[in-house]
Structures are given as structure tokens and as C-alpha cells.
């Protein structure tokens, strides 16, 4: 069964139009990239396509992206006229929008900052922003673990932080959210989420690779295990303003926290300085460990077509991997997914890694 891809443009007022029959396409989604993007190549579109239009992208009639068309390019030759369309999801608006003035955000929660910064950005509904249940609230009865570190900081405002002109809205939200163990990402319908990548639940997909090739459901695979940017011990030193021994003049006080990675093969220390947030040096250290785990290990596969059992491959979904060649038998998180079509056929490129990792920019 072949895959279907369609681009919906317009609105209820001007009329909705569906465009399909693409010569080629490249549709990327990555949990750890600021904005998902797409490129479509077609001839004789069913409706005019212009930069700046809102759009929805459907794969096998399932909504995969809500965004904006950034660029169109038309070409003509003896063989005919072609149109190239490029765009990104609504997170692209956060990447492109900049803070215009100095704003002190002392005492603001993540939710307050998000609603303040997105107020002037079109198409993103502030009332629809979601804060995932496992990271909202006071966290009563929750145990702080390495896989779910210090989630109670979600509602704890920073003591001191300032927005400066020239910083992008995405950069501000990502850094501020990361200081509370969260990260921003968008759902296919454009809803903005603050939360952590998925870590539990029933797997959504499976990948099977046998040495004899029987029942294999992917065409190729690659495993990467890289310790060059990983460390066994991370020391975070945070400088805060305190009082001297006379109790009047401010003096700098160092707050130091140490986190370790018991799975690292040998001793390799890292020391970082955190100047703008004294409340969460331990969380900062744990998040650095999570970033190292994400960058250090990944599995990549190429699967035929774009779905499994009628469901499109998607990011932030769990997948059971049974790979006899790589000796892998575990459940991993799909962190990146790319739908692509050429004259030769259509494929899905998948990247998987450890579940639940927050990666700050």
C-alpha cells in the first residue's frame, strides 16, 4: 500500500484547499530541534501556494504538522513548470521572533513567562499551552530520581533572570524551561507543550532485525556509541549574592553540587559555572548528564513506507527494538523521524535513543 501526502492551505473564510501528487518530499520531525520542517516538490498545484500561508500537512490522512509556508520557488524549462514549497511548524515562529526590550522575569513561573512572551506571536493559542501532568504541581509523594530529576522545580520561580533584546523567544523559553527540568515542543496540531520526553507506557511501534533476514521490517540500521563528549563526574558551581560576616554588604557565595554517571567506564571530570540560577545546580548537572546520554548513543534505521499497522511513525513515541545484529533488545524513544519520497520510492528515517531525556539548547 502506497503512502499519501497532502498539503492543506487556506482557512474557513477564504476556503480550504488540499494539494497532493508530489514529485518528491522531505518531512522532518525532531524532538530536540527547535522547529520541524518540510520541503515539497510538485507540478501544476491544484491551488495557488504563497509564502506566509498557514498550512497543515497530512500523511496517510493523519495530521503531522501545523505551520507556515516560508518559501516558494517556481522553475520552468522545456520539460515543464515545477514548484518547490518549504515551511516549518509553528515553533518556527518562536525561533524567528526576538525579544524587543529588557524585561526582568524575577519570580516568574514557566507558565507565566510562556504566556507573556507568546502574547504577540500569531497563530499560537496561549490558552492551549499544556504543562504535562507529571511535571505540574508540587509533586507530593513523588520521589526524585535520575530519570525524573527534581520535577517539583517546575513551579519554582528563579531568583534572578533578565530577558535581553536580541534573544529569540524560543531561546528564552528553552533555557528558562530547562532550568526547571522541562523542554518546549509542539504537537502536530500546533499545541505548545512544556514537559519531559516520554519515558513510560506501552510501546507504539516495534523494529525487528534478525540475522537470517526473516521477518525484518527495516531495510538498514546504524548504531553509534560515542563517549567523547561524556563525563563520569560533573561539578556545577553556582555563584549567588549573599551577605558578608557583618550581615550588610553583599558577597558572592559558591553553591556546589556534584552528579555522577555510574555507567561511564573511567574517571573523567567536568566543572561548569552557573551564574544566573542558584536554586537548581543539581538539576543543571543532571540535565547535562541527560544531554550527554542523548548525544552519546543512538540507533538509526530506514523503514519502508511511513506507517506501521496503520499508524504513522512519530517522534516522542516508544519503540521496542529487537536487533540480533547489534545485540539490542530494549524499548527506546523515537527522537527523530523523516518521511521522504524520491523517484525510487518512499522511506522513513528513524533515530532512537534513551527515553525521558531533556536536552537544553
C-alpha positions in Angstrom: 0.0 0.0 0.0 1.4 3.4 -1.0 1.6 6.4 1.2 -0.5 9.6 0.6 0.7 13.1 1.5 -1.3 16.3 1.2 -0.8 19.9 2.0 -3.9 21.9 3.2 -3.8 25.7 2.8 -6.2 28.5 3.3 -8.8 28.9 6.1 -12.6 28.7 6.6 -13.1 32.3 5.3 -11.0 32.1 2.1 -11.6 28.4 1.6 -9.6 25.3 2.3 -7.6 23.6 -0.5 -5.8 20.2 -0.5 -2.7 19.8 -2.7 -1.2 16.4 -3.4 0.6 14.5 -6.2 4.1 15.5 -5.1 7.1 14.5 -7.2 9.2 14.4 -4.1 9.0 15.4 -0.4 11.1 15.6 2.7 9.2 16.0 6.0 11.4 16.1 9.2 10.4 16.0 12.8 12.9 16.0 15.7 12.1 16.2 19.4 15.3 18.1 20.1 15.3 20.5 17.2 13.6 23.9 17.5 11.2 23.6 14.6 10.1 20.7 12.3 10.4 21.5 8.6 9.3 20.2 5.2 10.1 20.5 1.5 7.7 19.5 -1.2 8.3 19.3 -5.0 5.2 19.3 -7.3 4.0 20.3 -10.7 0.7 22.0 -11.6 -0.6 22.6 -8.0 -4.4 22.5 -7.5 -4.4 25.9 -5.9 -2.0 28.9 -5.6 0.6 28.5 -2.9 2.3 31.6 -1.4 4.8 32.3 1.3 3.2 33.3 4.6 0.2 31.0 4.3 -0.9 28.8 7.2 -0.8 25.2 6.4 -1.5 21.6 7.6 0.4 18.6 6.4 -1.3 15.2 6.3 0.4 11.9 5.8 -2.0 9.0 5.2 -4.8 11.3 6.2 -3.2 11.8 9.7 -2.2 15.3 10.7 1.6 15.5 11.0 2.3 19.2 11.1 0.6 22.6 11.6 2.7 25.5 10.4 3.6 28.3 8.0 4.9 28.2 4.4 8.3 30.0 4.5 9.3 29.9 0.9 8.1 29.0 -2.6 10.3 28.6 -5.7 9.0 28.2 -9.2 11.1 26.9 -12.2 10.3 26.3 -15.8 12.1 24.5 -18.6 11.3 22.6 -21.7 10.1 19.7 -19.6 7.5 21.9 -17.7 7.0 24.0 -14.6 7.8 22.9 -11.1 7.1 24.4 -7.7 9.1 23.9 -4.5 7.4 24.6 -1.2 9.3 24.9 2.1 7.9 25.5 5.6 8.1 24.8 9.3 5.7 24.1 12.1 4.6 26.9 14.5 7.7 26.5 16.6 9.4 28.3 13.7 7.6 31.5 14.8 9.3 31.2 18.2 12.6 30.7 16.5 12.2 33.8 14.3 10.7 36.2 16.9 13.0 38.2 19.1 12.6 39.9 22.5 12.4 43.7 21.8 13.2 45.1 25.3 14.8 44.4 28.6 12.4 42.5 30.9 13.1 41.3 34.4 11.5 38.0 34.9 12.4 37.6 38.6 9.8 35.5 40.4 8.0 34.3 37.2 7.0 30.7 36.7 7.5 28.9 33.4 3.7 29.2 32.6 3.8 33.0 33.3 6.8 33.5 31.1 5.4 31.5 28.3 2.1 33.4 28.2 3.9 36.7 28.4 6.3 36.0 25.5 3.8 34.4 23.2 1.2 37.2 23.6 2.2 39.0 20.4 3.0 35.9 18.3 0.3 34.9 15.8 -1.4 31.5 15.4 -0.2 30.1 18.8 -3.0 29.9 21.3 -1.8 30.9 24.8 -4.9 29.3 26.4 -4.0 26.0 24.7 -0.4 25.7 26.1 -0.1 22.5 28.1 2.0 21.6 31.0 2.3 17.8 31.3 0.7 16.4 34.4 3.9 14.6 35.6 5.7 17.9 35.9 3.0 20.3 37.1 2.2 21.0 40.7 4.0 20.4 44.0 5.0 16.8 43.3 3.7 15.5 46.6 4.7 11.9 47.1 7.0 11.9 44.1 10.4 10.5 44.5 13.2 12.5 42.8 15.2 10.1 40.7 17.8 10.3 38.0 15.2 9.5 35.4 12.8 12.1 36.8 15.0 14.7 38.4 13.7 17.4 40.7 10.3 17.8 38.9 9.0 19.9 41.8 11.0 22.8 40.5 8.5 23.4 37.7 6.5 25.8 39.8 9.6 27.4 41.5 10.4 30.8 40.1 14.1 31.7 39.5 15.6 34.3 41.9 17.1 36.3 39.1 16.9 36.3 35.4 16.6 39.0 32.7 15.4 38.9 29.1 17.6 41.0 26.8 16.8 42.3 23.3 18.3 40.1 20.6 17.4 36.8 22.4 14.8 34.7 20.5 11.6 33.7 22.1 12.5 30.1 21.7 15.9 30.5 23.2 14.4 32.3 26.3 11.7 29.7 26.8 14.0 26.7 26.2 16.7 28.0 28.7 14.2 29.0 31.3 12.2 25.8 31.0 15.5 23.7 31.1 16.3 25.3 34.5 13.2 23.6 35.7 13.8 20.2 34.1 11.4 20.9 31.2 11.6 21.5 27.4 9.2 23.1 24.9 7.9 21.2 21.9 4.9 21.2 19.6 2.2 18.6 18.8 1.2 18.1 15.2 -1.9 20.3 15.7 0.3 23.2 16.8 -0.3 22.9 20.6 2.8 24.1 22.6 3.9 21.7 25.3 6.2 22.1 28.3 7.2 18.8 29.6 9.6 15.9 29.5 10.0 13.4 26.7 8.1 10.2 27.2 9.6 7.5 29.4 6.8 5.0 30.3 3.9 3.3 28.8 3.2 0.6 26.2 5.4 0.8 23.1 3.7 2.3 20.0 6.0 0.6 17.4 8.4 -2.3 17.0 11.6 -2.9 15.0 12.7 -6.4 14.3 16.1 -7.3 12.8 17.2 -11.0 12.5 20.5 -12.3 11.2 18.7 -14.6 8.8 16.6 -11.6 7.5 13.3 -13.3 8.1 10.5 -11.0 9.4 12.8 -8.0 9.3 10.8 -4.8 9.0 13.6 -2.2 8.3 16.0 -2.0 5.4 19.1 -0.9 7.2 20.4 0.3 10.6 23.3 2.1 12.3 24.4 2.1 16.0 26.5 4.9 17.4 28.1 4.8 20.9 30.3 7.9 21.5 31.9 8.8 24.8 34.0 11.7 23.5 31.6 14.3 25.0 30.5 12.3 28.1 31.9 12.6 31.6 31.9 10.4 34.7 31.5 13.3 37.1 30.0 16.8 36.7 30.6 19.5 39.3 28.3 22.6 39.0 29.4 25.7 40.8 26.7 28.4 41.2 27.6 31.9 42.4 24.9 33.8 44.3 24.7 37.0 46.2 24.7 36.6 49.9 25.8 38.7 52.9 29.3 39.1 54.4 30.1 38.4 58.1 28.7 41.8 59.1 25.3 41.0 57.6 25.1 44.0 55.3 27.2 44.1 52.2 26.5 41.5 49.6 29.2 38.9 48.9 29.4 36.1 46.5 28.7 32.6 47.8 29.5 29.5 45.9 27.0 26.7 45.8 28.5 23.4 44.6 26.7 20.3 43.5 28.2 17.0 42.1 26.4 14.4 40.0 28.0 11.3 38.6 27.4 8.8 35.8 27.9 5.3 37.2 27.9 3.8 33.7 30.8 5.7 32.4 33.8 3.4 32.0 36.5 5.5 33.7 37.1 8.7 35.7 36.6 11.9 33.6 35.5 15.1 35.5 33.8 18.2 34.2 33.3 21.5 36.0 30.8 24.1 34.9 29.9 27.5 36.3 26.2 28.6 36.6 25.8 32.3 37.2 22.1 33.1 36.8 20.3 30.5 38.9 21.3 29.4 42.4 18.3 27.2 43.0 19.0 24.3 40.8 22.7 23.5 40.3 22.0 19.8 40.9 19.2 19.8 38.3 21.5 21.6 35.9 24.1 18.8 36.4 21.6 16.1 35.9 20.4 17.7 32.7 24.0 17.9 31.4 24.2 14.1 32.0 21.0 13.6 30.1 22.3 15.7 27.2 25.5 13.5 27.2 23.4 10.3 27.2 21.4 11.7 24.2 24.4 12.7 22.2 26.4 9.7 23.1 24.1 6.8 22.0 21.6 6.4 19.2 20.2 3.8 16.8 19.1 4.8 13.3 17.0 2.8 10.9 15.5 3.1 7.5 12.0 1.7 7.2 9.9 1.2 4.1 6.9 3.5 3.7 5.6 5.8 6.5 3.4 3.7 8.9 3.2 0.5 10.9 -0.1 -1.2 11.4 -2.0 1.9 10.1 -0.2 4.4 12.4 2.4 6.8 11.1 5.9 6.7 12.6 6.2 9.6 15.1 8.5 11.3 17.5 8.2 11.1 21.3 6.8 7.5 20.8 8.2 4.4 22.4 9.5 1.6 20.1 10.6 -1.9 21.1 13.8 -2.8 19.3 14.9 -6.4 18.8 18.1 -6.4 16.8 20.2 -9.5 16.7 23.0 -7.8 14.7 23.5 -5.0 17.2 22.6 -7.3 20.2 19.9 -4.8 21.2 16.6 -5.9 23.0 15.1 -2.9 24.7 12.4 -0.2 24.4 13.7 3.2 23.1 12.2 6.6 22.3 11.9 7.8 18.7 13.6 11.2 18.8 13.7 11.9 15.1 11.6 10.9 12.1 11.9 11.9 8.5 9.4 11.0 5.7 11.0 11.2 2.3 10.0 10.3 -1.3 12.1 10.2 -4.5 11.5 8.7 -7.9 12.8 5.4 -6.4 10.2 5.2 -3.7 9.3 6.3 -0.2 11.0 5.7 3.1 11.1 6.7 6.8 14.4 7.5 8.5 14.2 6.9 12.3 16.5 7.9 15.1 16.0 6.3 18.6 17.6 7.0 21.9 17.1 6.6 25.7 13.6 7.7 26.8 12.9 10.7 29.0 15.9 12.8 28.3 15.6 16.6 28.5 18.2 18.3 26.3 18.7 22.0 26.8 19.9 24.2 23.9 
